[in-house]
Amino acid sequence: MIVRITSKYGALDGSHKTPHNGIDLAMPEGTTLRMIGEGVVDRIYDGSAAIGKGLSVQFEDGTRAIYGHMNEVSVKVGQHVKDGQIVGISGNTGHSTGPHLHVGMKDASGGWLDPSEQVERILANGRVGDGIGDIPKFSIGEWLHEKVAEVTLNSSVDFISDLAFSFPIIAVVSAGVYCFTRMFSKSLAKWGAIGTVIYGICVID
Ligand SMILES: [Zn+2]
């Protein structure tokens, strides 16, 4: 899964009348979230404030990470969390115009920091895509690559089962390429379909 940054740190836009003190990552509700450092949970947001449900974790160097608009928080105040530990799932709680995660960071004296460098490690399954504020573009190649990457992330399955998993998709895409190119040339259609199968297998890593 690829998620996008829909509002950058410091942004002024329709939903942020004062400079945004964190970043927003659009993601489906229920996305598993990891903590981006080792520390102690110093606050749980119960959902009654604008930030919705969320948490704040203080790291050993005194900085804090704050997650907001979550659906469920799976840790408690005072709990020690490891870097990368799962702390809950994303949602759409509080003042929010759509499913997203708000991520804020504070330095030891309480000043806001830009968390952009850290966001890549929040997602348990997936990555933060390029581009700001745009909706993920659908392409079969990217989707296939993501699917295979997800399977590889979830379990260390080997190439053969990746191939078995992807083969129906490759077959459908090849058939599509064949039918389309046959309108122009029969031999082109044949090589187009073979090329697609080879490409599909090469994409599996
Ligand atoms: Zn935000």
Residues whose N, C-alpha, C, O or C-beta is under 5 A from the ligand:
A	BS01	ZN	I23 D24 H102
